[in-house]
Amino acid sequence: MLSGKSNREVLEWCFEKGRRLTDEEILIYNSFMSKRGWRNDETAEFIPALMESYGVNPDPRLLTNFDIIEMDEGRYSPEQWREAWS
C-alpha cells in the first residue's frame, strides 16, 4: 500500500491514521529509543533477539534499536552517534 511512497507521504499517512505528535512527544520518544537496549535490562536478551529477527550478524558494537535499524538499512557506522553528539 505504501510501497514506493516518499518518506513525507508515509509520514502524512501515519498522521492521518494516528495523530500528530507534539515536539515534546517526539523528543521524549527519540530520547527513549536512542537508548533502548543500551546497558539496561533488555541488553542481554532483546538486542541479540532483534539482531536475529533482522537477519543481522551478531555484532557487539550494535547496542540499541537504532543501531540495528541503521545496520539493516546499510547506514551504520560505529562512530555515527559519537559524531552526532559532538
Secondary structure, DSSP 8 states (H G I E B T S, - for coil): --TT--HHHHHHHHHHHS----HHHHHHHHHHHHHTTTTSTTTTTHHHHHHHHHT----TT--SHHHHHHHHTT---TTHHHHHH-
